[in-house]
Structures are given as structure tokens and as C-alpha cells.
């Protein structure tokens, strides 16, 4: 059997009902040189039983189950990656799925661009919101203030090792954003493939939705984890927000929010409109957020001369 080209890691905590769909999307890949590690992260549901049944359905496939006490999503990803051996890695949340050509197309780009450490694609949204979302072309400037990709992004194992893995202290969210920043700090570039090759489930109960509601608190932690990437004004704001975690977690703490806006006005004024609208957007039900983005895109087109 040929050595695997990609390690797919599927962390699972209380999402056994979604696991068959996620794994089937891996089995259906046109790139067949993969291995898959399902990580049961101390899940109280029947993740282990469902995973064992799925593995039995696919004899001869390089699929294994790793069970561990709960370490949180970043810890589960790190454990799954460490258990694999392929030079490329793709984390796949258990409630998401891949389009059949995802691994083949993104791995080809890593092969062709040795300076690129991670490749991300456009996303098909399903569940509470439907449509296609794109984070657009990569730039470090963009990545410093927003995460333009979902976790199902292909990256080099060597880059993961250089970055020290996912930060396991960031169990509450934005651990993927912090990880991409770590890769950038290690000298790796990102690359955007403008094709919708990931299926991303939108749910009011998803970890990302919950993280967005704590945006100020988690954003501050990201900034403080990467002090070389931010001006002193942003680091001062982040230190203040971190010293008042309950207020920051509320997302509507006026002094903390206004201090962040002041730092943007001084150093990144073009980001002010988005920052001003973010709390309103995050307060919307998930099923309305796509409509709001569509309205904003239409307004931008209308406003162009």
C-alpha cells in the first residue's frame, strides 16, 4: 500500500450522529492516498461505537479510532495529527464534510508551491444557512484581523510542527485563527483556491457560532498570543479586555468595544465599518446572517461609481 499523502483528522465530541456523513466524504475523495484518524475526545455519546461500526464498513481503508480523555478541540486535533504520518494534514470537524476533489486539488497546490504552508477553499454553507462563502485571496494583513478560512484547510505537517501545533489553551474558540497566524509567523504563506470544496454546517449550537458571541474576549487572546503582529495600541486594548473577561465575553461591553474602535481608527481605519457592524451581525439568528451578508454585498455594488 502506498504511503498516505494526507492525514485527515476528525475530532468528535457529542457529534456521533454527524460522523457517518463526514467520514463518507473522506472515503469518496478522488485522492485515494489518505489516512483518517477519528478522535473520540472523551465524548459522552456513542462516538466510539459509531466510529467502530464505520471502520468495519470500510475494510482495507486506513481509518483508525483514537480515544482520549477530553482535551478540547485543539487538543483533539493535535492528538490526531500526531497519530498520523502523512506530509499533509486536513482537520475536518465531525459535523462538516468535503467535496470529492478537496484533497486532490489542495494537495496539488502544496506540491506546486513549496513556500505555501496552507491552502483554503470557498465553502458551501448548509444547515441553518445555505449558500457559498468565500474568504477571498490570502494576505497576512487580512489574516491579522479576520480569519478568512474554515478549519478544513490543508496544511503541511512540517508547518504544524514548527508552529507547535494548535494552542490547547484556546479551547473556547478561534484556535484555528491563532494557528494560521502561527504558521504565518513561522514564514509560511497561505493560498486561496476559489472553488467551493468544503461543506460547512451552520448551526446556532456550533462552536464557531458560540465563539462569535465572545468575539472581543477571544480576539484579545489571539492578539496577545501573537504580539509581534500587532501595534502597541491593539496589544494595550487586548490586555485591558483580557483583564475584564466577563465584560469582554458579553460582546457588548461599551468601553472595551470603543477602545478597540479607537485602535482601528488610528491604525486600520478601513476596517472600522466592518467592526461597527460586527456586533449587530452576530446578534442575528444564524439563518438571517446570510441574508445580511447578501444585503451588504448589494449595497457595496450599488455604491460603486
C-alpha positions as CSV (number, residue, x, y, z in Angstrom):
1,X,0.0,0.0,0.0
2,X,1.3,3.4,-0.9
3,X,2.3,5.8,1.8
4,X,-0.5,8.2,2.7
5,X,-0.3,11.7,1.2
6,X,-2.9,13.4,3.6
7,X,-3.8,12.7,7.2
8,X,-7.5,13.6,7.8
9,X,-8.3,14.2,11.4
10,X,-11.9,14.1,12.6
11,X,-12.3,15.2,16.2
12,X,-15.6,14.2,17.6
13,X,-17.3,15.3,20.8
14,X,-21.1,14.7,21.1
15,X,-21.5,14.7,17.3
16,X,-21.6,10.9,16.6
17,X,-24.8,11.5,14.6
18,X,-22.9,13.5,12.0
19,X,-19.8,11.3,11.9
20,X,-21.0,9.0,9.1
21,X,-21.5,11.9,6.7
22,X,-18.1,13.4,7.5
23,X,-16.3,10.0,7.0
24,X,-18.2,9.2,3.8
25,X,-17.0,12.4,2.3
26,X,-13.4,11.3,3.0
27,X,-13.9,7.9,1.6
28,X,-15.3,9.5,-1.6
29,X,-12.2,11.6,-2.3
30,X,-10.6,11.4,-5.7
31,X,-7.3,11.5,-3.9
32,X,-7.1,8.0,-2.5
33,X,-3.7,8.3,-0.7
34,X,-5.1,9.3,2.6
35,X,-5.3,8.1,6.2
36,X,-8.1,9.1,8.6
37,X,-7.8,9.4,12.4
38,X,-11.2,9.8,14.2
39,X,-10.6,11.2,17.7
40,X,-13.1,10.4,20.4
41,X,-12.4,13.4,22.7
42,X,-13.9,11.9,25.8
43,X,-17.4,12.2,24.2
44,X,-20.3,11.1,26.4
45,X,-22.3,10.0,23.3
46,X,-21.6,6.8,21.3
47,X,-18.8,8.3,19.2
48,X,-16.6,5.2,19.8
49,X,-19.3,2.7,18.8
50,X,-20.3,4.7,15.7
51,X,-16.7,5.1,14.7
52,X,-16.0,1.3,15.2
53,X,-19.0,0.4,13.0
54,X,-17.9,2.8,10.3
55,X,-14.4,1.4,10.3
56,X,-15.8,-2.1,9.9
57,X,-17.7,-0.9,6.9
58,X,-14.5,0.1,5.1
59,X,-12.0,-2.8,5.5
60,X,-8.7,-2.1,3.9
61,X,-9.1,1.7,4.3
62,X,-6.6,3.5,6.6
63,X,-9.1,4.6,9.2
64,X,-8.4,4.3,12.9
65,X,-10.1,5.4,16.1
66,X,-8.2,7.2,18.8
67,X,-9.8,7.6,22.2
68,X,-8.7,10.0,24.9
69,X,-10.0,12.0,27.9
70,X,-11.5,15.3,26.9
71,X,-8.8,17.8,25.8
72,X,-10.9,20.2,23.8
73,X,-10.9,20.7,20.1
74,X,-7.3,21.9,19.7
75,X,-6.0,19.1,21.8
76,X,-8.1,16.5,19.8
77,X,-6.7,17.9,16.6
78,X,-3.1,17.7,17.9
79,X,-3.5,14.2,19.1
80,X,-5.0,13.1,15.8
81,X,-2.2,14.8,13.8
82,X,0.5,13.2,16.0
83,X,-1.1,9.8,15.4
84,X,-0.8,10.2,11.6
85,X,2.2,10.2,9.3
86,X,1.3,11.9,6.0
87,X,3.1,15.1,5.0
88,X,-0.2,17.0,4.5
89,X,-2.9,17.4,7.1
90,X,-6.6,18.3,7.0
91,X,-8.7,18.8,10.1
92,X,-12.4,18.0,9.5
93,X,-14.9,18.8,12.1
94,X,-17.3,15.9,12.6
95,X,-20.4,18.0,11.5
96,X,-18.8,19.1,8.3
97,X,-17.9,17.4,5.0
98,X,-15.7,17.6,2.0
99,X,-16.5,17.7,-1.7
100,X,-14.8,14.8,-3.6
101,X,-11.9,16.8,-5.1
102,X,-10.9,18.7,-2.0
103,X,-7.8,16.7,-1.1
104,X,-6.6,16.2,-4.7
105,X,-6.8,19.9,-5.7
106,X,-5.4,21.4,-2.5
107,X,-2.6,18.8,-2.2
108,X,-1.6,19.6,-5.8
109,X,-1.2,23.3,-4.9
110,X,1.0,22.5,-1.9
111,X,3.1,20.3,-4.2
112,X,3.4,23.1,-6.7
113,X,4.2,25.9,-4.2
114,X,6.8,25.0,-1.7
115,X,6.6,28.4,0.1
116,X,2.9,27.8,0.8
117,X,2.1,26.2,4.1
118,X,-1.7,26.1,3.9
119,X,-4.4,26.1,1.2
120,X,-8.0,27.0,1.9
121,X,-11.1,27.0,-0.4
122,X,-14.5,28.5,-0.7
123,X,-17.2,26.9,1.4
124,X,-20.7,25.5,0.7
125,X,-22.9,26.5,3.7
126,X,-25.7,24.1,4.8
127,X,-27.9,23.6,7.7
128,X,-29.4,26.8,9.2
129,X,-27.9,28.9,6.4
130,X,-27.3,28.0,2.8
131,X,-25.1,29.5,0.1
132,X,-21.5,29.8,-0.8
133,X,-19.0,31.8,1.3
134,X,-15.5,32.9,0.2
135,X,-12.8,34.3,2.4
136,X,-11.1,35.8,-0.7
137,X,-7.4,36.0,-1.6
138,X,-4.9,35.4,1.2
139,X,-2.9,38.3,2.8
140,X,-1.3,38.5,6.2
141,X,-2.8,41.9,6.6
142,X,-6.3,40.4,6.3
143,X,-5.4,37.4,8.5
144,X,-4.3,39.7,11.3
145,X,-7.8,41.0,11.9
146,X,-10.1,38.3,10.4
147,X,-9.9,34.6,9.7
148,X,-10.7,34.0,6.0
149,X,-10.9,30.2,6.2
150,X,-12.7,27.4,8.0
151,X,-10.8,24.7,9.9
152,X,-11.0,22.3,7.0
153,X,-7.9,23.8,5.4
154,X,-5.0,21.6,4.1
155,X,-1.6,22.4,5.7
156,X,1.9,20.9,5.9
157,X,2.8,18.6,8.8
158,X,6.2,20.4,8.9
159,X,4.4,23.7,9.4
160,X,2.3,22.3,12.2
161,X,5.5,21.1,13.9
162,X,7.2,24.4,13.5
163,X,4.2,26.3,15.0
164,X,4.0,24.0,18.0
165,X,0.6,22.7,17.0
166,X,-2.8,24.1,17.9
167,X,-2.8,26.2,21.1
168,X,-4.6,23.9,23.6
169,X,-5.3,26.8,25.9
170,X,-7.7,28.2,23.3
171,X,-10.5,25.6,23.9
172,X,-13.3,28.2,23.7
173,X,-12.7,29.1,20.0
174,X,-10.6,31.0,17.5
175,X,-7.9,28.3,17.9
176,X,-7.8,27.8,14.2
177,X,-7.3,31.6,13.6
178,X,-4.4,31.6,16.1
179,X,-2.9,28.6,14.4
180,X,-2.9,30.2,10.9
181,X,-1.2,33.2,12.5
182,X,1.4,30.9,14.0
183,X,2.1,29.5,10.5
184,X,2.5,33.0,9.1
185,X,4.9,33.9,11.9
186,X,6.9,30.8,11.0
187,X,7.3,32.2,7.5
188,X,4.6,30.2,5.7
189,X,2.3,31.8,3.1
190,X,-1.4,30.9,2.6
191,X,-3.1,30.3,-0.7
192,X,-6.8,30.6,-1.6
193,X,-8.4,28.2,-4.1
194,X,-11.6,29.8,-5.3
195,X,-13.7,26.7,-5.5
196,X,-16.3,25.5,-3.0
197,X,-14.8,22.3,-1.8
198,X,-15.8,22.2,1.8
199,X,-19.3,21.8,3.2
200,X,-19.7,23.8,6.4
201,X,-22.7,23.2,8.7
202,X,-24.2,26.4,10.1
203,X,-26.0,25.9,13.4
204,X,-26.9,28.0,16.4
205,X,-25.2,25.4,18.6
206,X,-21.9,25.2,16.7
207,X,-18.7,26.1,18.3
208,X,-18.0,28.9,15.8
209,X,-21.4,30.5,16.5
210,X,-20.7,30.4,20.2
211,X,-17.2,31.8,19.6
212,X,-18.5,34.7,17.6
213,X,-20.7,35.7,20.5
214,X,-17.5,36.0,22.6
215,X,-15.6,37.8,19.8
216,X,-14.0,40.5,21.9
217,X,-12.7,38.2,24.6
218,X,-11.3,35.6,22.1
219,X,-10.0,38.3,19.7
220,X,-8.0,39.7,22.6
221,X,-6.5,36.3,23.3
222,X,-5.4,35.9,19.7
223,X,-3.7,39.3,19.7
224,X,-1.8,38.6,22.9
225,X,-0.7,35.2,21.6
226,X,1.0,36.9,18.6
227,X,2.4,40.2,19.9
228,X,4.8,40.6,17.0
229,X,1.9,41.0,14.6
230,X,0.1,43.9,16.3
231,X,0.8,47.5,17.1
232,X,1.1,48.6,20.7
233,X,-2.4,50.1,20.7
234,X,-4.0,46.7,19.9
235,X,-1.9,44.9,22.5
236,X,-2.9,47.5,25.1
237,X,-6.6,47.0,24.2
238,X,-6.2,43.2,24.3
239,X,-4.5,43.4,27.7
240,X,-7.4,45.5,29.0
241,X,-10.0,43.2,27.5
242,X,-8.4,40.2,29.0
243,X,-8.3,41.7,32.4
244,X,-12.1,42.0,32.3
245,X,-13.1,38.6,30.8
246,X,-16.8,38.7,31.8
247,X,-17.3,42.1,30.2
248,X,-15.4,41.2,27.1
249,X,-17.3,37.9,26.8
250,X,-20.6,39.8,26.7
251,X,-19.5,41.3,23.3
252,X,-21.4,44.5,24.0
253,X,-19.2,45.9,26.7
254,X,-19.2,49.5,25.5
255,X,-15.8,50.7,26.9
256,X,-13.9,47.7,25.6
257,X,-15.6,47.9,22.2
258,X,-14.9,51.6,21.9
259,X,-11.3,51.2,22.8
260,X,-10.9,48.6,20.0
261,X,-12.6,51.0,17.6
262,X,-10.2,53.8,18.6
263,X,-7.2,51.5,17.9
264,X,-8.7,50.7,14.5
265,X,-9.3,54.4,13.7
266,X,-5.7,55.1,14.5
267,X,-4.1,52.2,12.6
268,X,-6.6,50.5,10.3
269,X,-9.4,53.0,9.6
270,X,-10.7,51.0,6.6
271,X,-11.7,48.2,9.0
272,X,-14.0,50.4,11.0
273,X,-17.2,49.9,9.1
274,X,-17.0,46.1,9.4
275,X,-16.1,46.4,13.1
276,X,-19.0,48.6,13.8
277,X,-21.4,46.2,12.1
278,X,-20.0,43.0,13.6
279,X,-22.0,43.1,16.9
280,X,-25.2,43.7,15.0
281,X,-24.4,40.9,12.7
282,X,-23.5,38.4,15.5
283,X,-26.8,39.3,17.3
284,X,-28.8,38.0,14.3
285,X,-30.1,34.4,14.2
286,X,-27.8,32.2,12.1
287,X,-30.5,31.8,9.4
288,X,-30.6,35.6,8.9
289,X,-26.8,36.2,8.8
290,X,-26.5,35.0,5.2
291,X,-29.3,37.5,4.2
292,X,-27.4,40.3,5.9
293,X,-24.2,39.5,4.1
294,X,-26.1,39.5,0.8
295,X,-27.6,42.9,1.5
296,X,-24.2,44.3,2.3
297,X,-22.7,42.9,-0.9
298,X,-25.6,44.5,-2.9
299,X,-25.0,47.8,-1.1
300,X,-21.3,47.8,-1.9
301,X,-22.1,47.1,-5.6
302,X,-24.7,49.9,-5.6
303,X,-22.2,52.4,-4.0
304,X,-19.5,51.8,-6.6
305,X,-19.1,54.7,-9.1
